[in-house]
């Protein structure tokens, strides 16, 4: 268990590590492992590295949870989880919007999938300075905030019977690499960000969280290939795209895909339209900030001075659907019109409503992802 606290009027942190056992527990712990805490240089987060294995020699399945107790005053039971690493979704203990929840399992019914963030914050009017504590995992977990000031994620589990969730066997992994089957040791990293709550505009709070999740979940991967005609792609095909660095992109814009298309992986529709005589690239850009994070529409010049594609002679370019399967303008003409009932209706910005004359100058709305096929005159 990790107990966290600090000055109620400052963004400070005090940590105590312990393993409090229930009053009725006797004998050795069924959990095997260790936990270390670091504050890496030039990183805004506290890094928790954990390793855990579960002993089920008594015949009982068990679950291992990383539990953090803090003095963050979310006494109203509110907490937040990410939605596929992008938007934040409000959660509340023992509550469902739209119907009266009958609580039959107070733990499992309040667990939610965590991909890139689990957050609690001081409720308005609390004695503490408005703070928010964000847990950033290195993989998907189940997680919750079951009690005020608590954050927890499940890091490991071993079941002795099938839980009837589609696997068809008990979730009981063991490590038999040495010839003797032992409890499987699981290792991971979890990061913590403690920030003041921003009520107006975007600030360093969102920059630190978003950039940290990009570093953790989408790290840069060095790729090597042999410069041999028998092995494709050739090394010189990679070096022929000296794209500019992030200096030409706003901080909230992320390049999701920048792929040099070949004749083999270019759909015939695009090949006939723009790629028959020129090399084409698949470019996918995202605005990673939500509207409630203070984000507004971001305007980009893809080919201007200091821009992403500066220095290239650009041919034809056009926007396609998110999966690059169809031309966007054609797809939207054939889009099904859905009728919706209830709260939370949102407007969808169509291709025609963007009023963009030149594809080189585009606008990204909050959390919007746009995909383009661009031909290069090489």
C-alpha positions, 0 to 999 in steps of 0.5 A, spaced: 500 500 500 502 507 498 500 512 502 500 519 499 499 526 503 502 533 503 501 540 505 493 542 503 495 548 501 501 546 496 502 542 491 507 537 495 507 530 496 509 525 502 509 518 501 509 512 506 510 505 503 507 499 507 503 493 507 498 493 512 494 486 513 487 485 515 486 484 522 484 476 521 490 475 516 495 470 519 501 466 516 505 469 510 502 473 505 500 470 498 503 475 494 511 475 492 514 481 489 517 488 491 515 496 489 520 501 488 519 509 488 523 514 484 522 521 481 526 521 475 530 527 473 526 532 468 520 528 469 514 531 472 511 524 475 513 520 480 515 513 478 512 506 481 516 500 479 512 494 481 513 486 481 508 481 483 507 474 483 501 470 486 501 464 490 495 459 490 498 453 493 492 453 498 487 452 492 484 459 492 484 464 487 487 471 488 487 478 485 493 483 486 491 490 487 496 497 487 492 501 492 494 508 493 491 512 499 491 520 499 488 526 502 485 528 495 478 530 498 474 526 492 468 525 498 463 525 493 465 519 490 467 522 483 473 519 479 475 519 472 477 514 467 480 515 460 476 513 454 481 509 449 487 514 451 483 520 449 477 523 452 475 523 460 469 520 462 466 521 469 465 516 474 461 515 480 461 510 486 455 506 486 452 510 480 449 509 473 446 515 469 439 513 467 437 508 472 437 506 479 443 501 480 442 495 485 449 494 488 450 487 488 458 487 488 461 494 491 468 492 488 467 489 481 461 494 479 465 500 480 471 497 476 472 500 469 477 499 464 484 504 465 488 505 458 492 511 460 489 515 466 485 514 472 484 521 476 481 524 482 480 531 484 478 535 490 471 536 490 469 544 490 469 547 497 474 542 500 479 545 505 484 543 500 487 547 495 484 544 488 488 539 486 488 533 482 492 526 482 492 522 475 495 515 475 498 513 468 499 506 467 504 503 462 498 498 460 491 497 460 488 495 467 481 495 471 481 500 476 477 505 481 476 509 486 472 506 491 473 510 497 475 518 498 482 519 496 483 512 494 486 510 487 487 502 485 488 498 479 489 491 479 496 489 477 495 481 477 490 475 478 490 468 478 483 464 478 482 457 479 476 456 475 473 459 469 470 466 470 466 464 463 468 471 460 470 467 453 477 464 455 475 457 456 480 456 462 482 459 468 486 465 468 492 461 472 498 463 468 505 460 471 512 460 469 515 453 467 521 456 463 526 453 468 523 446 468 519 447 474 512 451 474 512 457 479 508 463 480 508 468 474 512 474 476 508 480 473 512 487 472 510 494 470 511 501 471 505 506 474 506 514 474 503 519 478 502 526 477 499 531 482 497 538 479 493 544 481 486 543 478 485 548 472 478 551 471 479 556 465 484 555 459 489 550 458 495 550 462 501 546 464 497 541 467 494 538 461 501 538 457 504 534 462 499 529 462 498 528 455 506 528 453 507 523 459 502 519 456 505 519 449 512 518 452 509 512 456 504 509 451 507 511 444 514 511 445 519 512 439 522 506 436 528 505 433 528 501 426 533 498 423 534 494 416 539 491 412 541 495 405 540 489 401 536 489 394 534 482 397 530 485 403 525 490 402 524 496 404 531 499 402 534 503 407 535 509 402 527 509 401 527 511 409 532 516 408 528 519 402 523 522 407 527 528 411 521 531 414 521 536 419 521 536 426 515 538 431 518 545 430 512 546 425 507 543 429 503 546 435 504 542 442 497 539 442 498 536 435 500 529 434 503 525 428 499 518 428 501 516 421 507 518 416 507 512 411 511 512 405 506 508 400 508 503 395 505 500 389 503 494 393 500 497 399 496 503 395 489 502 394 487 502 386 483 508 387 488 512 390 493 510 385 489 512 379 487 518 382 494 521 385 499 516 385 500 513 378 506 517 377 508 520 384 510 517 390 504 518 395 504 518 403 499 516 408 499 522 413 494 522 419 494 527 424 490 528 431 489 534 436 490 530 442 486 535 447 479 535 449 475 541 449 474 541 456 482 542 457 481 548 454 483 546 447 480 550 441 481 549 433 488 548 431 490 551 424 496 547 420 500 549 414 503 543 412 507 545 407 509 552 409 516 555 412 518 550 418 512 545 417 512 538 417 512 537 409 517 543 408 522 542 402 517 537 398 514 539 392 507 537 393 503 534 388 495 532 389 492 531 396 486 529 398 482 527 405 480 520 406 476 516 411 480 515 418 482 508 416 484 511 409 479 506 405 475 511 402 475 518 399 472 522 405 468 527 400 464 521 397 464 517 403 460 523 407 455 523 401 453 516 402 453 516 410 447 513 413 443 518 417 442 516 424 436 519 429 438 520 436 434 521 442 436 523 449 441 528 452 448 529 450 447 530 442 453 533 439 454 536 432 458 532 427 462 537 423 462 535 415 467 535 410 463 540 406 462 545 413 470 545 414 470 550 408 477 549 406 479 551 399 487 548 400 488 541 403 495 544 405 492 549 410 487 545 415 483 545 421 483 540 427 478 541 432 479 538 439 480 531 439 479 530 432 483 525 427 484 527 420 487 522 414 490 525 408 493 522 402 499 526 399 503 525 393 510 527 393 514 530 386 520 526 388 
